[in-house]
Amino acid sequence: MRMSLDLDVRLAARQIPENAKPAMYQRWVSILFAHWAIEPEEIQRTLPSGLQVDTYDSKAWLALVPFFMRDVQPTWAPAVPVISNFLELNVRTYVIDAEGKPAVWFYSLDCNQRLAVLLGRQFFHLPYEVSRIKANEPKRAGDWIDYQCQRRGAPHEARYRYRGLPVEPVEARPGSLEFFLLERYYLISEHEGRFYRGQVAHEPYRFRPAELERWDLTPLAQARVPAPVRPPDHVCYIDDVRVKAYKVEPVRG
């Protein structure tokens, strides 16, 4: 039987344990969330045993998320521009772990900073991949972003052209689809047959509607997940958010 989570459980994911100390500071900038609604059984087949697909309105959701990582640094050292600023594109879905926590499951994370790939794999057990990524950072609200990603050894370059519409951003209403998709504070990873859970903290997202002029499903094919041959069912855009990231811990159960 599929587990269903109450809203208070989802809201509780924003709370950080009293004695927890962040391991890293980061900024996530110019984020596109492009989501497709998928039949839950299709997503469940792609997940390791021990994770349950999380659903909204009886659908699972699969996402492509290109964005800019800025000011990435450990808490004990300053940011260094040459290694603290880079680009990332991830493929993700949403799951419930063995402790009943709502979390993000990453199928892949393309990144153009080799050190970030190494640290992400080693300390967070995340499936990072070295890629060549280029993008122009917008100067004003409504500027177009041309984002190009080619994984090392892959013959094809995935291209995206998107922008956040120049309207006032809003916070997702609890219980809404946007809240389900965006307000995610746990991540789940797997290493040597064991699950690990990390947590991030930030102010609730304020999102804008987005316009997506060009997209590419190559990252979905590389992740071996269902690749719907239609435009995304939901797109939105986040300007900038400051994030605290906490170390991963084994999941009980």
VENVEN-V744557 format. One record per residue. N is the residue number from 1. RES is the residue in one small letter. NEAR is the number of other ideal C-beta (glycine too) atoms within 12 Angstrom. Layout:
BEGIN
n = [N & N]
res = [RES & RES]
near = [NEAR & NEAR]
END
This chain:
BEGIN
n = [1 & 2 & 3 & 4 & 5 & 6 & 7 & 8 & 9 & 10 & 11 & 12 & 13 & 14 & 15 & 16 & 17 & 18 & 19 & 20 & 21 & 22 & 23 & 24 & 25 & 26 & 27 & 28 & 29 & 30 & 31 & 32 & 33 & 34 & 35 & 36 & 37 & 38 & 39 & 40 & 41 & 42 & 43 & 44 & 45 & 46 & 47 & 48 & 49 & 50 & 51 & 52 & 53 & 54 & 55 & 56 & 57 & 58 & 59 & 60 & 61 & 62 & 63 & 64 & 65 & 66 & 67 & 68 & 69 & 70 & 71 & 72 & 73 & 74 & 75 & 76 & 77 & 78 & 79 & 80 & 81 & 82 & 83 & 84 & 85 & 86 & 87 & 88 & 89 & 90 & 91 & 92 & 93 & 94 & 95 & 96 & 97 & 98 & 99 & 100 & 101 & 102 & 103 & 104 & 105 & 106 & 107 & 108 & 109 & 110 & 111 & 112 & 113 & 114 & 115 & 116 & 117 & 118 & 119 & 120 & 121 & 122 & 123 & 124 & 125 & 126 & 127 & 128 & 129 & 130 & 131 & 132 & 133 & 134 & 135 & 136 & 137 & 138 & 139 & 140 & 141 & 142 & 143 & 144 & 145 & 146 & 147 & 148 & 149 & 150 & 151 & 152 & 153 & 154 & 155 & 156 & 157 & 158 & 159 & 160 & 161 & 162 & 163 & 164 & 165 & 166 & 167 & 168 & 169 & 170 & 171 & 172 & 173 & 174 & 175 & 176 & 177 & 178 & 179 & 180 & 181 & 182 & 183 & 184 & 185 & 186 & 187 & 188 & 189 & 190 & 191 & 192 & 193 & 194 & 195 & 196 & 197 & 198 & 199 & 200 & 201 & 202 & 203 & 204 & 205 & 206 & 207 & 208 & 209 & 210 & 211 & 212 & 213 & 214 & 215 & 216 & 217 & 218 & 219 & 220 & 221 & 222 & 223 & 224 & 225 & 226 & 227 & 228 & 229 & 230 & 231 & 232 & 233 & 234 & 235 & 236 & 237 & 238 & 239 & 240 & 241 & 242 & 243 & 244 & 245 & 246 & 247 & 248 & 249 & 250 & 251 & 252 & 253]
res = [m & r & m & s & l & d & l & d & v & r & l & a & a & r & q & i & p & e & n & a & k & p & a & m & y & q & r & w & v & s & i & l & f & a & h & w & a & i & e & p & e & e & i & q & r & t & l & p & s & g & l & q & v & d & t & y & d & s & k & a & w & l & a & l & v & p & f & f & m & r & d & v & q & p & t & w & a & p & a & v & p & v & i & s & n & f & l & e & l & n & v & r & t & y & v & i & d & a & e & g & k & p & a & v & w & f & y & s & l & d & c & n & q & r & l & a & v & l & l & g & r & q & f & f & h & l & p & y & e & v & s & r & i & k & a & n & e & p & k & r & a & g & d & w & i & d & y & q & c & q & r & r & g & a & p & h & e & a & r & y & r & y & r & g & l & p & v & e & p & v & e & a & r & p & g & s & l & e & f & f & l & l & e & r & y & y & l & i & s & e & h & e & g & r & f & y & r & g & q & v & a & h & e & p & y & r & f & r & p & a & e & l & e & r & w & d & l & t & p & l & a & q & a & r & v & p & a & p & v & r & p & p & d & h & v & c & y & i & d & d & v & r & v & k & a & y & k & v & e & p & v & r & g]
near = [4 & 16 & 20 & 20 & 27 & 15 & 18 & 14 & 24 & 32 & 19 & 21 & 38 & 23 & 16 & 20 & 15 & 6 & 7 & 19 & 18 & 24 & 26 & 32 & 28 & 33 & 28 & 35 & 29 & 38 & 42 & 44 & 43 & 42 & 35 & 33 & 29 & 31 & 19 & 29 & 17 & 24 & 34 & 26 & 18 & 29 & 30 & 23 & 12 & 23 & 36 & 32 & 34 & 40 & 30 & 30 & 17 & 15 & 26 & 38 & 41 & 44 & 42 & 46 & 44 & 46 & 41 & 35 & 43 & 28 & 25 & 36 & 28 & 23 & 18 & 10 & 14 & 13 & 20 & 15 & 14 & 12 & 24 & 24 & 26 & 38 & 37 & 41 & 48 & 40 & 43 & 42 & 46 & 45 & 42 & 37 & 38 & 23 & 25 & 25 & 34 & 40 & 40 & 39 & 44 & 41 & 37 & 38 & 42 & 45 & 37 & 31 & 30 & 19 & 24 & 33 & 30 & 17 & 26 & 35 & 23 & 16 & 24 & 32 & 28 & 34 & 30 & 34 & 34 & 28 & 36 & 25 & 36 & 22 & 33 & 19 & 21 & 27 & 11 & 13 & 21 & 20 & 21 & 27 & 36 & 24 & 41 & 26 & 38 & 26 & 31 & 19 & 11 & 20 & 10 & 18 & 23 & 36 & 25 & 38 & 24 & 39 & 31 & 33 & 22 & 18 & 18 & 13 & 26 & 20 & 19 & 27 & 16 & 21 & 17 & 21 & 24 & 31 & 27 & 34 & 39 & 41 & 37 & 39 & 34 & 40 & 39 & 42 & 36 & 29 & 22 & 9 & 11 & 20 & 32 & 29 & 38 & 39 & 36 & 33 & 27 & 28 & 20 & 24 & 32 & 23 & 34 & 32 & 24 & 38 & 26 & 31 & 19 & 23 & 33 & 32 & 26 & 27 & 41 & 35 & 21 & 30 & 30 & 15 & 32 & 28 & 25 & 26 & 12 & 13 & 19 & 32 & 23 & 30 & 33 & 36 & 41 & 38 & 34 & 28 & 32 & 23 & 32 & 28 & 34 & 29 & 26 & 30 & 25 & 21 & 29 & 14 & 15]
END
